Amino acid sequence: MSEEFNPDLVSVIDENGVEHVFEELDRIETDTAKYVALLPVYDEAEEILDDDGDVIILKVSEEDGETYLEPIEDENEFNEIGKIFEERLSELFDIDEE
């Protein structure tokens, strides 16, 4: 019997009203904020080939009961959170960095 893989998909509508779908790879919560690591999901094979494979890291914020994903503006905060995700994802997906 094979296991079925069902990724957690997140749909995001950008400021231009365009919908983008991502697979949520991981999430972390610090004392001050929540963050998610996302990977774009594509409908067409050509789009996959054009992608550089970078994980997108966003900050989760809530306002008036709505959840928003926003870029991390502070470079130090981004680097710190990025390093945490890098360590967690390399363990989770058994990635060896050379």
N, CA, C and O atoms as a GROMACS GRO file, in nm:
protein
  392
    1MET      N    1   0.085  -0.118   0.000
    1MET     CA    2   0.000   0.000   0.000
    1MET      C    3   0.090   0.124   0.000
    1MET      O    4   0.184   0.132   0.079
    2SER      N    5   0.062   0.218  -0.086
    2SER     CA    6   0.144   0.339  -0.093
    2SER      C    7   0.083   0.448  -0.007
    2SER      O    8  -0.039   0.457   0.011
    3GLU      N    9   0.171   0.532   0.046
    3GLU     CA   10   0.125   0.645   0.125
    3GLU      C   11   0.088   0.758   0.031
    3GLU      O   12   0.154   0.779  -0.071
    4GLU      N   13  -0.017   0.829   0.065
    4GLU     CA   14  -0.059   0.943  -0.015
    4GLU      C   15   0.003   1.069   0.044
    4GLU      O   16  -0.001   1.090   0.165
    5PHE      N   17   0.060   1.152  -0.043
    5PHE     CA   18   0.123   1.276   0.002
    5PHE      C   19   0.028   1.392  -0.024
    5PHE      O   20  -0.009   1.417  -0.138
    6ASN      N   21  -0.010   1.462   0.080
    6ASN     CA   22  -0.099   1.576   0.068
    6ASN      C   23  -0.031   1.698   0.130
    6ASN      O   24  -0.037   1.719   0.251
    7PRO      N   25   0.035   1.778   0.046
    7PRO     CA   26   0.104   1.896   0.100
    7PRO      C   27   0.004   2.000   0.150
    7PRO      O   28  -0.111   2.004   0.106
    8ASP      N   29   0.050   2.083   0.242
    8ASP     CA   30  -0.030   2.195   0.289
    8ASP      C   31  -0.015   2.307   0.187
    8ASP      O   32   0.093   2.362   0.170
    9LEU      N   33  -0.124   2.340   0.119
    9LEU     CA   34  -0.120   2.443   0.018
    9LEU      C   35  -0.176   2.573   0.074
    9LEU      O   36  -0.275   2.575   0.147
   10VAL      N   37  -0.110   2.683   0.036
   10VAL     CA   38  -0.149   2.816   0.080
   10VAL      C   39  -0.174   2.899  -0.045
   10VAL      O   40  -0.089   2.906  -0.134
   11SER      N   41  -0.290   2.961  -0.051
   11SER     CA   42  -0.323   3.048  -0.163
   11SER      C   43  -0.307   3.193  -0.117
   11SER      O   44  -0.362   3.234  -0.015
   12VAL      N   45  -0.230   3.270  -0.194
   12VAL     CA   46  -0.202   3.408  -0.159
   12VAL      C   47  -0.244   3.496  -0.276
   12VAL      O   48  -0.212   3.468  -0.391
   13ILE      N   49  -0.316   3.602  -0.247
   13ILE     CA   50  -0.354   3.698  -0.349
   13ILE      C   51  -0.268   3.822  -0.330
   13ILE      O   52  -0.269   3.884  -0.223
   14ASP      N   53  -0.194   3.857  -0.435
   14ASP     CA   54  -0.103   3.971  -0.424
   14ASP      C   55  -0.176   4.104  -0.439
   14ASP      O   56  -0.298   4.106  -0.457
   15GLU      N   57  -0.101   4.214  -0.432
   15GLU     CA   58  -0.162   4.347  -0.436
   15GLU      C   59  -0.228   4.377  -0.571
   15GLU      O   60  -0.305   4.472  -0.581
   16ASN      N   61  -0.199   4.297  -0.674
   16ASN     CA   62  -0.261   4.314  -0.806
   16ASN      C   63  -0.381   4.223  -0.826
   16ASN      O   64  -0.440   4.221  -0.934
   17GLY      N   65  -0.418   4.148  -0.721
   17GLY     CA   66  -0.531   4.058  -0.730
   17GLY      C   67  -0.500   3.924  -0.795
   17GLY      O   68  -0.592   3.849  -0.827
   18VAL      N   69  -0.372   3.894  -0.815
   18VAL     CA   70  -0.332   3.769  -0.878
   18VAL      C   71  -0.310   3.663  -0.769
   18VAL      O   72  -0.242   3.688  -0.670
   19GLU      N   73  -0.369   3.546  -0.790
   19GLU     CA   74  -0.356   3.437  -0.693
   19GLU      C   75  -0.229   3.357  -0.720
   19GLU      O   76  -0.198   3.324  -0.835
   20HIS      N   77  -0.155   3.325  -0.613
   20HIS     CA   78  -0.036   3.242  -0.620
   20HIS      C   79  -0.055   3.128  -0.519
   20HIS      O   80  -0.104   3.150  -0.408
   21VAL      N   81  -0.016   3.008  -0.559
   21VAL     CA   82  -0.031   2.892  -0.471
   21VAL      C   83   0.108   2.844  -0.430
   21VAL      O   84   0.199   2.834  -0.512
   22PHE      N   85   0.122   2.817  -0.300
   22PHE     CA   86   0.248   2.772  -0.243
   22PHE      C   87   0.226   2.648  -0.159
   22PHE      O   88   0.117   2.626  -0.104
   23GLU      N   89   0.330   2.566  -0.150
   23GLU     CA   90   0.331   2.455  -0.055
   23GLU      C   91   0.400   2.505   0.071
   23GLU      O   92   0.511   2.558   0.065
   24GLU      N   93   0.335   2.488   0.185
   24GLU     CA   94   0.396   2.529   0.312
   24GLU      C   95   0.491   2.418   0.356
   24GLU      O   96   0.448   2.307   0.387
   25LEU      N   97   0.620   2.450   0.358
   25LEU     CA   98   0.721   2.352   0.397
   25LEU      C   99   0.739   2.344   0.548
   25LEU      O  100   0.760   2.236   0.603
   26ASP      N  101   0.730   2.457   0.614
   26ASP     CA  102   0.753   2.461   0.758
   26ASP      C  103   0.701   2.594   0.812
   26ASP      O  104   0.680   2.689   0.738
   27ARG      N  105   0.681   2.597   0.942
   27ARG     CA  106   0.644   2.722   1.010
   27ARG      C  107   0.713   2.725   1.145
   27ARG      O  108   0.732   2.621   1.209
   28ILE      N  109   0.749   2.844   1.187
   28ILE     CA  110   0.809   2.859   1.319
   28ILE      C  111   0.745   2.979   1.388
   28ILE      O  112   0.691   3.069   1.325
   29GLU      N  113   0.753   2.976   1.519
   29GLU     CA  114   0.703   3.086   1.600
   29GLU      C  115   0.812   3.123   1.700
   29GLU      O  116   0.863   3.037   1.773
   30THR      N  117   0.845   3.251   1.703
   30THR     CA  118   0.941   3.301   1.800
   30THR      C  119   0.863   3.374   1.909
   30THR      O  120   0.740   3.375   1.908
   31ASP      N  121   0.934   3.434   2.002
   31ASP     CA  122   0.868   3.512   2.107
   31ASP      C  123   0.796   3.634   2.050
   31ASP      O  124   0.704   3.687   2.112
   32THR      N  125   0.839   3.680   1.932
   32THR     CA  126   0.786   3.805   1.878
   32THR      C  127   0.703   3.790   1.752
   32THR      O  128   0.625   3.881   1.720
   33ALA      N  129   0.715   3.679   1.678
   33ALA     CA  130   0.644   3.668   1.551
   33ALA      C  131   0.633   3.523   1.504
   33ALA      O  132   0.694   3.432   1.560
   34LYS      N  133   0.553   3.504   1.399
   34LYS     CA  134   0.536   3.375   1.333
   34LYS      C  135   0.587   3.390   1.190
   34LYS      O  136   0.577   3.497   1.130
   35TYR      N  137   0.642   3.279   1.136
   35TYR     CA  138   0.699   3.280   1.002
   35TYR      C  139   0.664   3.150   0.930
   35TYR      O  140   0.642   3.047   0.994
   36VAL      N  141   0.659   3.156   0.796
   36VAL     CA  142   0.637   3.036   0.716
   36VAL      C  143   0.742   3.029   0.605
   36VAL      O  144   0.790   3.131   0.555
   37ALA      N  145   0.777   2.906   0.568
   37ALA     CA  146   0.865   2.880   0.455
   37ALA      C  147   0.779   2.817   0.347
   37ALA      O  148   0.716   2.713   0.369
   38LEU      N  149   0.775   2.880   0.230
   38LEU     CA  150   0.687   2.839   0.122
   38LEU      C  151   0.765   2.807  -0.004
   38LEU      O  152   0.872   2.863  -0.029
   39LEU      N  153   0.709   2.716  -0.084
   39LEU     CA  154   0.766   2.680  -0.213
   39LEU      C  155   0.654   2.697  -0.317
   39LEU      O  156   0.546   2.642  -0.298
   40PRO      N  157   0.679   2.771  -0.426
   40PRO     CA  158   0.574   2.791  -0.526
   40PRO      C  159   0.526   2.658  -0.586
   40PRO      O  160   0.605   2.566  -0.605
   41VAL      N  161   0.396   2.652  -0.615
   41VAL     CA  162   0.335   2.537  -0.682
   41VAL      C  163   0.289   2.587  -0.819
   41VAL      O  164   0.228   2.693  -0.830
   42TYR      N  165   0.321   2.509  -0.921
   42TYR     CA  166   0.288   2.550  -1.058
   42TYR      C  167   0.195   2.450  -1.125
   42TYR      O  168   0.196   2.332  -1.093
   43ASP      N  169   0.115   2.501  -1.218
   43ASP     CA  170   0.024   2.416  -1.295
   43ASP      C  171   0.093   2.358  -1.419
   43ASP      O  172   0.061   2.248  -1.462
   44GLU      N  173   0.185   2.433  -1.474
   44GLU     CA  174   0.249   2.394  -1.599
   44GLU      C  175   0.395   2.353  -1.576
   44GLU      O  176   0.465   2.414  -1.496
   45ALA      N  177   0.440   2.250  -1.647
   45ALA     CA  178   0.578   2.202  -1.634
   45ALA      C  179   0.679   2.310  -1.672
   45ALA      O  180   0.786   2.318  -1.611
   46GLU      N  181   0.646   2.392  -1.770
   46GLU     CA  182   0.738   2.499  -1.812
   46GLU      C  183   0.765   2.597  -1.699
   46GLU      O  184   0.877   2.647  -1.685
   47GLU      N  185   0.664   2.625  -1.618
   47GLU     CA  186   0.681   2.716  -1.506
   47GLU      C  187   0.777   2.657  -1.402
   47GLU      O  188   0.855   2.730  -1.341
   48ILE      N  189   0.771   2.527  -1.383
   48ILE     CA  190   0.861   2.460  -1.289
   48ILE      C  191   1.005   2.474  -1.336
   48ILE      O  192   1.094   2.500  -1.256
   49LEU      N  193   1.027   2.456  -1.465
   49LEU     CA  194   1.163   2.466  -1.520
   49LEU      C  195   1.218   2.608  -1.509
   49LEU      O  196   1.340   2.625  -1.496
   50ASP      N  197   1.132   2.708  -1.514
   50ASP     CA  198   1.175   2.848  -1.505
   50ASP      C  199   1.203   2.891  -1.361
   50ASP      O  200   1.266   2.994  -1.339
   51ASP      N  201   1.155   2.814  -1.264
   51ASP     CA  202   1.171   2.850  -1.123
   51ASP      C  203   1.313   2.821  -1.076
   51ASP      O  204   1.374   2.722  -1.117
   52ASP      N  205   1.366   2.908  -0.990
   52ASP     CA  206   1.502   2.887  -0.939
   52ASP      C  207   1.505   2.799  -0.815
   52ASP      O  208   1.614   2.768  -0.765
   53GLY      N  209   1.388   2.757  -0.764
   53GLY     CA  210   1.382   2.664  -0.653
   53GLY      C  211   1.404   2.725  -0.516
   53GLY      O  212   1.418   2.653  -0.417
   54ASP      N  213   1.406   2.857  -0.508
   54ASP     CA  214   1.426   2.923  -0.379
   54ASP      C  215   1.302   2.913  -0.292
   54ASP      O  216   1.190   2.927  -0.340
   55VAL      N  217   1.324   2.889  -0.166
   55VAL     CA  218   1.217   2.889  -0.068
   55VAL      C  219   1.185   3.034  -0.032
   55VAL      O  220   1.276   3.116  -0.017
   56ILE      N  221   1.058   3.065  -0.020
   56ILE     CA  222   1.014   3.200   0.015
   56ILE      C  223   0.980   3.201   0.163
   56ILE      O  224   0.901   3.119   0.210
   57ILE      N  225   1.039   3.295   0.236
   57ILE     CA  226   1.016   3.307   0.379
   57ILE      C  227   0.938   3.435   0.403
   57ILE      O  228   0.979   3.544   0.362
   58LEU      N  229   0.823   3.421   0.470
   58LEU     CA  230   0.738   3.536   0.497
   58LEU      C  231   0.698   3.540   0.644
   58LEU      O  232   0.696   3.438   0.713
   59LYS      N  233   0.667   3.660   0.689
   59LYS     CA  234   0.620   3.682   0.825
   59LYS      C  235   0.467   3.676   0.824
   59LYS      O  236   0.403   3.727   0.732
   60VAL      N  237   0.410   3.613   0.925
   60VAL     CA  238   0.266   3.602   0.939
   60VAL      C  239   0.218   3.712   1.032
   60VAL      O  240   0.269   3.727   1.143
   61SER      N  241   0.121   3.789   0.986
   61SER     CA  242   0.064   3.892   1.072
   61SER      C  243  -0.088   3.880   1.069
   61SER      O  244  -0.146   3.828   0.973
   62GLU      N  245  -0.150   3.928   1.174
   62GLU     CA  246  -0.295   3.924   1.182
   62GLU      C  247  -0.347   4.063   1.211
   62GLU      O  248  -0.292   4.137   1.293
   63GLU      N  249  -0.455   4.098   1.142
   63GLU     CA  250  -0.516   4.228   1.160
   63GLU      C  251  -0.666   4.214   1.140
   63GLU      O  252  -0.711   4.166   1.035
   64ASP      N  253  -0.743   4.255   1.238
   64ASP     CA  254  -0.889   4.247   1.230
   64ASP      C  255  -0.939   4.107   1.197
   64ASP      O  256  -1.034   4.091   1.121
   65GLY      N  257  -0.874   4.005   1.255
   65GLY     CA  258  -0.916   3.868   1.234
   65GLY      C  259  -0.871   3.807   1.102
   65GLY      O  260  -0.900   3.691   1.075
   66GLU      N  261  -0.801   3.883   1.020
   66GLU     CA  262  -0.749   3.834   0.892
   66GLU      C  263  -0.601   3.802   0.906
   66GLU      O  264  -0.528   3.871   0.977
   67THR      N  265  -0.556   3.697   0.837
   67THR     CA  266  -0.415   3.659   0.838
   67THR      C  267  -0.350   3.707   0.710
   67THR      O  268  -0.403   3.689   0.600
   68TYR      N  269  -0.233   3.770   0.725
   68TYR     CA  270  -0.158   3.823   0.612
   68TYR      C  271  -0.016   3.767   0.613
   68TYR      O  272   0.040   3.742   0.719
   69LEU      N  273   0.040   3.748   0.496
   69LEU     CA  274   0.180   3.710   0.482
   69LEU      C  275   0.251   3.830   0.422
   69LEU      O  276   0.206   3.888   0.323
   70GLU      N  277   0.363   3.867   0.484
   70GLU     CA  278   0.435   3.985   0.437
   70GLU      C  279   0.585   3.960   0.436
   70GLU      O  280   0.634   3.876   0.511
   71PRO      N  281   0.656   4.031   0.350
   71PRO     CA  282   0.802   4.015   0.347
   71PRO      C  283   0.864   4.061   0.478
   71PRO      O  284   0.809   4.147   0.547
   72ILE      N  285   0.978   4.004   0.510
   72ILE     CA  286   1.053   4.044   0.629
   72ILE      C  287   1.143   4.160   0.586
   72ILE      O  288   1.238   4.141   0.510
   73GLU      N  289   1.112   4.278   0.635
   73GLU     CA  290   1.183   4.399   0.592
   73GLU      C  291   1.323   4.411   0.654
   73GLU      O  292   1.415   4.458   0.588
   74ASP      N  293   1.338   4.369   0.779
   74ASP     CA  294   1.465   4.384   0.849
   74ASP      C  295   1.562   4.274   0.804
   74ASP      O  296   1.532   4.156   0.815
   75GLU      N  297   1.678   4.314   0.752
   75GLU     CA  298   1.775   4.219   0.698
   75GLU      C  299   1.828   4.123   0.804
   75GLU      O  300   1.845   4.004   0.777
   76ASN      N  301   1.855   4.173   0.925
   76ASN     CA  302   1.904   4.087   1.034
   76ASN      C  303   1.798   3.984   1.074
   76ASN      O  304   1.830   3.867   1.095
   77GLU      N  305   1.674   4.028   1.084
   77GLU     CA  306   1.564   3.937   1.117
   77GLU      C  307   1.550   3.831   1.008
   77GLU      O  308   1.534   3.712   1.039
   78PHE      N  309   1.557   3.873   0.881
   78PHE     CA  310   1.545   3.778   0.770
   78PHE      C  311   1.657   3.675   0.773
   78PHE      O  312   1.632   3.556   0.755
   79ASN      N  313   1.779   3.720   0.796
   79ASN     CA  314   1.894   3.628   0.800
   79ASN      C  315   1.881   3.530   0.916
   79ASN      O  316   1.912   3.412   0.900
   80GLU      N  317   1.837   3.577   1.031
   80GLU     CA  318   1.822   3.491   1.149
   80GLU      C  319   1.714   3.385   1.124
   80GLU      O  320   1.735   3.267   1.151
   81ILE      N  321   1.600   3.427   1.074
   81ILE     CA  322   1.489   3.334   1.048
   81ILE      C  323   1.526   3.240   0.933
   81ILE      O  324   1.494   3.121   0.938
   82GLY      N  325   1.592   3.292   0.831
   82GLY     CA  326   1.634   3.209   0.719
   82GLY      C  327   1.727   3.097   0.762
   82GLY      O  328   1.716   2.985   0.714
   83LYS      N  329   1.818   3.129   0.853
   83LYS     CA  330   1.912   3.027   0.902
   83LYS      C  331   1.837   2.918   0.980
   83LYS      O  332   1.868   2.800   0.967
   84ILE      N  333   1.739   2.958   1.060
   84ILE     CA  334   1.660   2.860   1.136
   84ILE      C  335   1.586   2.767   1.039
   84ILE      O  336   1.589   2.645   1.055
   85PHE      N  337   1.521   2.825   0.938
   85PHE     CA  338   1.451   2.742   0.840
   85PHE      C  339   1.547   2.652   0.764
   85PHE      O  340   1.516   2.536   0.738
   86GLU      N  341   1.662   2.704   0.728
   86GLU     CA  342   1.761   2.625   0.655
   86GLU      C  343   1.800   2.501   0.735
   86GLU      O  344   1.807   2.391   0.680
   87GLU      N  345   1.827   2.518   0.863
   87GLU     CA  346   1.863   2.405   0.949
   87GLU      C  347   1.748   2.306   0.962
   87GLU      O  348   1.767   2.185   0.950
   88ARG      N  349   1.628   2.359   0.986
   88ARG     CA  350   1.511   2.272   1.006
   88ARG      C  351   1.477   2.195   0.878
   88ARG      O  352   1.450   2.075   0.883
   89LEU      N  353   1.479   2.264   0.764
   89LEU     CA  354   1.442   2.199   0.638
   89LEU      C  355   1.546   2.098   0.594
   89LEU      O  356   1.512   1.996   0.536
   90SER      N  357   1.674   2.127   0.620
   90SER     CA  358   1.778   2.030   0.582
   90SER      C  359   1.764   1.902   0.663
   90SER      O  360   1.792   1.793   0.612
   91GLU      N  361   1.721   1.913   0.789
   91GLU     CA  362   1.695   1.794   0.871
   91GLU      C  363   1.567   1.724   0.826
   91GLU      O  364   1.564   1.601   0.814
   92LEU      N  365   1.464   1.800   0.802
   92LEU     CA  366   1.333   1.746   0.766
   92LEU      C  367   1.338   1.672   0.633
   92LEU      O  368   1.278   1.566   0.619
   93PHE      N  369   1.410   1.729   0.535
   93PHE     CA  370   1.415   1.669   0.403
   93PHE      C  371   1.547   1.599   0.376
   93PHE      O  372   1.575   1.561   0.262
   94ASP      N  373   1.628   1.582   0.480
   94ASP     CA  374   1.755   1.509   0.471
   94ASP      C  375   1.842   1.563   0.358
   94ASP      O  376   1.884   1.490   0.268
   95ILE      N  377   1.869   1.694   0.364
   95ILE     CA  378   1.949   1.763   0.263
   95ILE      C  379   2.091   1.776   0.315
   95ILE      O  380   2.113   1.823   0.426
   96ASP      N  381   2.186   1.734   0.233
   96ASP     CA  382   2.327   1.752   0.267
   96ASP      C  383   2.381   1.868   0.186
   96ASP      O  384   2.373   1.869   0.063
   97GLU      N  385   2.435   1.967   0.255
   97GLU     CA  386   2.495   2.080   0.184
   97GLU      C  387   2.641   2.054   0.163
   97GLU      O  388   2.712   2.006   0.252
   98GLU      N  389   2.688   2.085   0.042
   98GLU     CA  390   2.829   2.063   0.010
   98GLU      C  391   2.902   2.193   0.006
   98GLU      O  392   3.023   2.196  -0.018
   0.00000   0.00000   0.00000
